[in-house]
Structure formats: C-alpha cells, structure tokens
Amino acid sequence: MGKTTNNMDGELGWSCPSNIAIIKYWGKKPVQIPMNPSLSMTLHKARTFTRLGFSFNPQHKRDGLHFRFEGKEAPAFEQRINQFLKVVEPHIPVLAHTSLEIESRNSFPHSSGIASSASAMGALAMCLVQMEEAIAGPVNRTSLYQKASFIARLGSGSASRSIYPRFAIWGRSDSIEGSSDEFAIPYSGFHPDFMNTRDAILIVESGQKKVSSSQGHALMDSNPFSSVRFNQAFENLAILKSSLADGDWDSFISLMEEEALTLHAMMMTGRPGYLLMQPGTLSILQKIREFRKETRYRLGFTLDAGANVHLLYADEDAGPVEQFISSDLKDFCEKREVINDRMGEGPAKL
Ligand code: DP6
C-alpha cells in the first residue's frame, strides 16, 4: 500500500456487454437500492469499449474530466460521468487525486434503442477498479469483480449485473445465497440446455426513449400496484431458480413473458401512465406466441423499457427460429433491423 505515495500514470481499457433482464428491476430507493431482486442474461455482442488514461498525484486534486464518445466531445455524457465520479469517490479514495481521460464507443448504433447505460457504466466501473488496483495495490479477483459491480450499480442499477458472465442476480433474496442489494453476483445454477441462449433484438423503434428509466423507476413510488409487483418479483425469482436448474424452458418462458408484460403494465398504470409499446411490438408478441404453439420450439419474448422486443430462444432451435424471424417478424422492425446476440462471457480486458 506504500505505492499510494508515488505519482503514477497509466492507461487501461475494458469492454463490457449489455444485459437483458428476465426478472425485472423496476422501482428503487436511495441510493440505487432495488425494491426487488432481478436476474439477467449477459449479452455478447452489444457492448461498450472504454479506454481510461489516468494520472495519479497525491499532492494534487483531480482536474476536470476529458471524455470523448465515438471520437467526439460529448458534453451530456461527460456531465453524467462527472456526477458519477463524485458519487464513487468515497469508495475509490485515489480518485480524489487522479485526473482522467476517457474514450468510449459502443458496438451497436447509439440510436438503435438498445439501453447503453448498463454496458457503459459496467465498462467504466471495470476500468476504475483496475486503476485503483494499479495505484493502491492488488486485490483478489472475486473482490475486484464484486467491487466493480458495486461501483457500476451506483452509475446504473442494471449495470451491476453486466460484470458477470451468463446469468447474474442483483438484489437480496432469501432464495439466493450470497445475494445483495449492493452488488450483483454471478449465477451458475442453470441446466446446460440454457447454455448459449440466443437473443434476437427486434428493433421496432430506434432513437431516444420518451420516458427515461429514471422517471419510470420514480413513478413506481406512487403506483397503486407497486407492492404487489415487488412481491411478485421475489416469488418469480424463487420459481425461476427451479426452472433454470431443471432445464424447464416452458416455465422459463412463461415467467419471462409475465415479467415483461408486468413491467409494461406498471408503466401503463402509473400516475401518470404511459405506453412504450408500439403496434409493431404487439404484433411481434402475438406472432411469437402463435409460432410457439404451432411448433413447440423453445422461444419467448421479453421487453426493456422501450418498444423493442428481445426474442430469447434455445441454441439448438436456432435454425427454424431464425427463419421465422426473417419471414414473419422483420416486417414489423424499423428498416427490418434485427441484432442477433446471445449469452456472453462478461467484461473483457482491452
Ligand atoms: C427495464 O438500470 O436503466 O431495463 O438504475 O436508473 O440507471 P437506473 O435504471 P436502469 O433500469 C433498468 C430497467 C429495466 C429492467 C432491468 O434491466 O432489470
């Protein structure tokens, strides 16, 4: 730890994927504590690449941040990162004396409607904890990832889950040992039939969301159904645990679809209520259910806080499901755009 008295300059980088929640986080209390536990699948392709240059001098205070997104100045993002750094500083003490240069880009178009806060905050958190390790001395891998998840959570709740491969759980639940409201944990209790689960992201509407996630979370405080919803999430997680362990795709799908529709029901029944689904969203949901009934292939939908549909399906059923996407679903997508993603392995060092 004597190292902290020396000046140090360095450069490092991480990429971090986005994730899709099966059990949804919707509703929180200060500071970034979820009202219920959530479980997500980490994606592979949809990711943020972040490089961090740092200059540590214990005699100096941190200078203003230099941030570039996709090669350009990005004042709105820079402001959000500055706020985040203030929140994070008490947990990474060297930050008070470290000036930063950050450069970031996404693998997916910014306007594709994919939420980028999970991958962006995940990548930044990985960079910050590795930087702290470089300046203040080594920590073991489990605590490094746990700390990155904790830091990522302070930037965006869902980002806490992007730190881990495959499945991750954030939020305390009696049914999950080691679970916490402060950070996510990796979840490996799933049957091999869920390995490499695919996610086709059907872009019904690109561009900025009309109501942000932060506003949506806040509206849960006054939603007349919120306490029922929070209890439902606890129960659904306990049931999903068995579905995952048993390789039971039928119950996995029915829980996943219930969670997606409940999320949107909460938006519709808020005060004021709002609608993010588009006619194309509903058409896709109906088509997926019809196709599943006819063919018995293992596929089901989930939704983010937006109009786009995530179609999750078993790796083994990829051939016919992809054909179905091309023939029946692409017509409802903006510019016929579909992003073919799948279960991923988590952050990677650059
Ligand atoms: C619908 O993580 O974007 O995707 O913590 O305010 O940054 P903040 O919210 P955010 O909310 C994600 C909501 C969701 C469900 C989920 O990912 O669990």
Residues whose N, C-alpha, C, O or C-beta is under 5 A from the ligand:
A	BS01	DP6	A21 I23 K24 Y25 S38 G155 S156 G157 S158 A159 S213 S214 D304 A305
